[in-house]
Amino acid sequence: MNMPFRSASLYSKMFERRTVLIAGGAGFLGSHLCERLLRSGCQVICLDDFSTGRMENLRHLLRFDTFSFIRHDIVNSIDLPIDEIYNLACPASPVHYQADPVQTMKTCVFGSLNLLELAVRHQARIFQASTSEIYGDPHVHPQPEGYWGNVNSFGPRSCYDEGKRSAETLFHDFHTRHGVDIRIARIFNTYGPRMRPDDGRVVSNFIVQALKGQPITVYGDGSQTRSFCYVDDLIEGFTRLMSDSVTLNVPVNLGNPVEFSVRELAEQVIALTRSPSKIVYKPLPIDDPRQRRPDITTAKQELGWEPSIALAEGLEATVAYFERQLVRPNSELVEVV
Ligand SMILES: NC(=O)c1ccc[n+]([C@@H]2O[C@H](COP(=O)([O-])OP(=O)(O)OC[C@H]3O[C@@H](n4cnc5c(N)ncnc54)[C@H](O)[C@@H]3O)[C@@H](O)[C@H]2O)c1
């Protein structure tokens, strides 16, 4: 199902466009990034194995003659003529990354290695989608980038947490040994349209349950806190971090520092959807962190970035998306760009 990319180097030369490879471009965040970069005039090659990504996230982008996609597993090496790389390829929700933990670890380690080697070959700047999970169940609040974390190396979440930590180490070593221009975003919980309804993440879970009038499942007593960043804010942070004017070759937290308890989130979703759903409480999963909040001082100072979309506003757009999805699952097909 590849859409052969149209001689990227030829396009770039003719129009002096940057050719950007987005690994994991068919996923939730990746598809928004593809859209943003296409709109800004880049040639975009989306590379994805479609394990959690979906074609319907991309269909509305096919009208851009500067867009192409390739089905490929980054665990295997690849060569393409590119100027920049974004590595977002990795399942992000626990349900999906725990389904095949060895593949998750391979994606994080071999996948990053392959893309870093590609960056060396083409002297390309490369971005890594890291995660707040590298802080584990943190003992420091909020978490600054200098905090080394509290991570279990031997549990169901370890394939993702330790995989992402190893990927950061590879980025560090390619920067110091090969001079690769690396950019690393430690992403905190992000939500918005194009999350999968079945991915088990807290925002999509609550919205789908509320819209279906099902009980809203809160794990633990709901007092654990999370910070939720709307996808548009996050993508703005990605592009700022990758810009020429920035030379940050160290990890940067990107997320919304405004903290909500999981119970508060459930109550907001119920109110917004006017759902008859009631909250039910279940035991906390193993290694579930009690509290997460980014310290975004670096992003503010170095990128001039901070989230601007409040939870209520972002939830409204996300609920509208899921309403369309539940009525008409392929509604992205008719989305107007
Ligand atoms: N969404 C968040 O809140 C969040 C938080 C922290 C970090 N991240 C990171 O951001 C990135 C994107 O997350 P997302 O929420 O869009 O997840 P997602 O699951 O929607 O997207 C991941 C994409 O990567 C693809 N993929 C997975 N393994 C691959 C492989 N081996 N080769 C090629 N493609 C592969 C999937 O098919 C999918 O399209 C991930 O790396 C994730 O770890 C996301």
The ligand as an SDF file (V2000), in Angstrom:
LIG
                    3D

 44 48  0  0  0  0  0  0  0  0999 V2000
    0.3480   11.0080   22.6360 N   0  0  0  0  0  0  0  0  0  0  0  0
    1.0050   11.1880   23.7560 C   0  0  0  0  0  0  0  0  0  0  0  0
    0.4280   11.6440   24.7570 O   0  0  0  0  0  0  0  0  0  0  0  0
    2.4780   10.8720   23.8390 C   0  0  0  0  0  0  0  0  0  0  0  0
    3.1330   11.0990   25.0640 C   0  0  0  0  0  0  0  0  0  0  0  0
    4.4850   10.8190   25.1520 C   0  0  0  0  0  0  0  0  0  0  0  0
    5.1790   10.3720   24.0410 C   0  0  0  0  0  0  0  0  0  0  0  0
    4.5220   10.1650   22.8720 N   0  0  0  0  0  0  0  0  0  0  0  0
    5.3020    9.6450   21.7270 C   0  0  0  0  0  0  0  0  0  0  0  0
    4.9270   10.2890   20.5330 O   0  0  0  0  0  0  0  0  0  0  0  0
    4.9610    9.3540   19.4510 C   0  0  0  0  0  0  0  0  0  0  0  0
    3.6130    9.3370   18.7470 C   0  0  0  0  0  0  0  0  0  0  0  0
    2.6020    8.9810   19.6800 O   0  0  0  0  0  0  0  0  0  0  0  0
    1.0770    8.8540   19.2440 P   0  0  0  0  0  0  0  0  0  0  0  0
    0.2710    9.2370   20.4140 O   0  0  0  0  0  0  0  0  0  0  0  0
    0.8660    9.5370   17.9630 O   0  0  0  0  0  0  0  0  0  0  0  0
    0.9660    7.2690   19.0710 O   0  0  0  0  0  0  0  0  0  0  0  0
    0.3370    6.4180   17.8800 P   0  0  0  0  0  0  0  0  0  0  0  0
    0.3310    5.0080   18.3300 O   0  0  0  0  0  0  0  0  0  0  0  0
   -0.9420    7.0310   17.4470 O   0  0  0  0  0  0  0  0  0  0  0  0
    1.3930    6.6320   16.7000 O   0  0  0  0  0  0  0  0  0  0  0  0
    2.5590    5.8710   16.5800 C   0  0  0  0  0  0  0  0  0  0  0  0
    2.7630    5.5980   15.1020 C   0  0  0  0  0  0  0  0  0  0  0  0
    3.9850    4.8430   14.9280 O   0  0  0  0  0  0  0  0  0  0  0  0
    3.7250    3.7520   14.0500 C   0  0  0  0  0  0  0  0  0  0  0  0
    4.7060    2.7050   14.3860 N   0  0  0  0  0  0  0  0  0  0  0  0
    4.7980    1.9840   15.5230 C   0  0  0  0  0  0  0  0  0  0  0  0
    5.8500    1.1380   15.4640 N   0  0  0  0  0  0  0  0  0  0  0  0
    6.4250    1.3280   14.2500 C   0  0  0  0  0  0  0  0  0  0  0  0
    7.5370    0.7540   13.5930 C   0  0  0  0  0  0  0  0  0  0  0  0
    8.2750   -0.2050   14.1630 N   0  0  0  0  0  0  0  0  0  0  0  0
    7.8530    1.1920   12.3440 N   0  0  0  0  0  0  0  0  0  0  0  0
    7.1080    2.1490   11.7340 C   0  0  0  0  0  0  0  0  0  0  0  0
    6.0310    2.7310   12.3110 N   0  0  0  0  0  0  0  0  0  0  0  0
    5.7030    2.3270   13.5580 C   0  0  0  0  0  0  0  0  0  0  0  0
    2.2820    3.3590   14.3210 C   0  0  0  0  0  0  0  0  0  0  0  0
    1.6840    2.6280   13.2770 O   0  0  0  0  0  0  0  0  0  0  0  0
    1.6450    4.7430   14.4940 C   0  0  0  0  0  0  0  0  0  0  0  0
    1.2460    5.2940   13.2770 O   0  0  0  0  0  0  0  0  0  0  0  0
    5.3550    8.0040   20.0380 C   0  0  0  0  0  0  0  0  0  0  0  0
    6.7320    7.8030   19.8420 O   0  0  0  0  0  0  0  0  0  0  0  0
    5.0610    8.1650   21.5140 C   0  0  0  0  0  0  0  0  0  0  0  0
    5.9090    7.3730   22.3000 O   0  0  0  0  0  0  0  0  0  0  0  0
    3.1880   10.3940   22.7400 C   0  0  0  0  0  0  0  0  0  0  0  0
  1  2  1  0
  2  3  2  0
  2  4  1  0
  4  5  1  0
  4 44  2  0
  5  6  2  0
  6  7  1  0
  7  8  2  0
  8  9  1  0
  8 44  1  0
  9 10  1  0
  9 42  1  0
 10 11  1  0
 11 12  1  0
 11 40  1  0
 12 13  1  0
 13 14  1  0
 14 15  2  0
 14 16  1  0
 14 17  1  0
 17 18  1  0
 18 19  2  0
 18 20  1  0
 18 21  1  0
 21 22  1  0
 22 23  1  0
 23 24  1  0
 23 38  1  0
 24 25  1  0
 25 26  1  0
 25 36  1  0
 26 27  1  0
 26 35  1  0
 27 28  2  0
 28 29  1  0
 29 30  1  0
 29 35  2  0
 30 31  1  0
 30 32  2  0
 32 33  1  0
 33 34  2  0
 34 35  1  0
 36 37  1  0
 36 38  1  0
 38 39  1  0
 40 41  1  0
 40 42  1  0
 42 43  1  0
M  CHG  2   8   1  16  -1
M  END
$$$$
